């Protein structure tokens, strides 16, 4: 995989955050936001209020747009985010990560840090011409985003739940003699 660990973490967090808006809502409380912060290894000021939650939830559509954009449109969105947030790249080292780039002060609000960290990670995706690593879930009833970091680029579903649901539907269709590939 051509991405550094901090890039993989930022992309995973961005996908998880964008997908949290899909039913069922998984970012419904400040406690859920704090768990998200901890799970994805964010640094800086920990979110503590309903305003923090509202601000993070408000950026989900923009992250979805960035993560599903084609390469040229992604560049426009990346540059806009970095300019809006006045990003200033600096090398930092913390926790389990060796030297890597942060481009926003740790005291800035979490929604701003998420946007900048996602934009910085997407720079590597664009430069490596790996936009195909991000796609929409293949499940018929899901619009979740898939981050495919597999060697053979075989990941099709945003979650095990979607994969299992599709496998079960295909099994039932085979038993009933229905061809699901003809469209649902």
N, C-alpha and C positions, 0 to 999 in steps of 0.2 A: 504494500500500500504506500502510495507516495506522500501521505500526509503525516505531519508531525503530531505527537500526542495532544498538544494543546488545540490543534486544528480539529482533530477528531472529536475532542471533548466539546468544543464550541459548536460544531455542526450537529452533534448528537443532542446538545441542549436546545439548539434552535429548532430542530425537527420535533423534539418532545414538546417544546412550548407551542409551536404552530399546531401540532396535533392535539394539544390539550383543549382546543376550542371545539374539536369534533365531539359529537355526542358519544358517551356521556361526558359532560364538562369535568375535567380533572383538576382545574385550578380555581376552585370555588371559594377558597378562604385564604386568609393571611397565613395560617398554619401550613396549608398546601404549598403556598409560595415559598415559605421558609424551608420546607422539605425539598422543593425543587432547587433552591439555592444550595443547600447542603449536598444533594445528590449529584449535582453537576459541578461541584467544586468552585463555585464563584468566590471571589474575594471582594474585599471592600465592605461598605456599609450593608449590613443585613437588612432586608426589608422588614418593616415592623407595623405598617399601617394599611388600612383599607385603601388609602390613596396610592400607596406603593403597588398594591394588588391591581387597582384599576389601571394604573399607568402601564404595568407589564402586560395585562390582558389587552390593552389598547394597541400594542405593537404587533400582536399576532398576525393580523392581516398583512402587514408590511413584510414580516418575516416569511410568510407563506408566498407572497409575491416574489420575494428575492430568491427563495429556495426552489421555486418552480419556473423561474425565468429562463429564457434562452441566454446564451453566453453574452451577447451584446447588450441585452436589456439588463442582465445582472450587473454588468460594469457600470451602467448608468445609475442603478440603485445603490451599488456599493459606494460610488463616488459621492452621491447625494448624502448618504448616511454619514460618511466620514467628514464631509464638509459641514453639515448641520451640527455635528457634535464636536467640531473643532478637534479632531483626533490628532494626537501628537505621538507617534510611535516611539516607544522606549523599550529597551531590554530589561526584563525582570526575571527573578528566580524565586519560587516559593513552593511550599508543600512538596508534592511529588514530582513537580515539573522542573527541568533544568532551564537554562536561559531560553526565553521565548519573548514574543512581543506583546505588550499591552499598549493600547493607544488612547486610553482614557484614565483619568484619575480615579483611584479607588473610592473617593468620597462622593463621586457623582451618583445620581439615582440609578437603581438597578435597571430600569427600562433603557436608559441611555447606554449603560455598560453592555447590556445584552446586544443592542443594535450594533455597537462598535465591534464587539468581539465576533459577532456573526459576520459582519462585513469583512473584518480582517481574515477570518477563516475562508470566506468565499473568494478572497483574492487568490489564495492558493489553489482553490478549485478551478477558477478561471484560468490561471497561469498554467496549470497542468492539463488544461482542456479536458476536465473530468466532470463536466456538467451532467453527464449521463448517470453519475453516481446518485443523483437526486431525481426522484420521479414520484408519480402519484401511485397509490396503492392499487393493485390489480383486482381487488375485491369489487364486485359489482355494486355494492352498497356503501362504499367507503371512499372518501376523498383525502384520506391521510397521506402524509408525505413519507416516502421511504428513503432512507439513507443506506445505500448499498455499498458496504465496505468489503464485501466478499471478493475473494481472489477471482472467481469466475463470473462475477457480476450476475448472480442468479437470484438475488433477493427480489421478491415481487410484492410482498405484503408488508404493511406498516407494523403489524403485530402478529403474534402467534394466534391470537383470537381470529383475526381475519383469515389467516392461512387455514386454520382448522375449520372455520365456517365454510370456506370455499371447497375444501377437500370433502367435507361432509355433504355439501350440496351436490358435488360431482358424483360421489358414491351413490347417493339416493337417486340421482338422475340415471346413472348406469343401471341400477336395479330396476328402475321404472322404464328403461329403454328410451330415455329422452336425450337428445343431443344438445348440450349446453353451449357448444361452440357456435350454434346458429344464432345466438343472441337471446337475450332475456327480455 
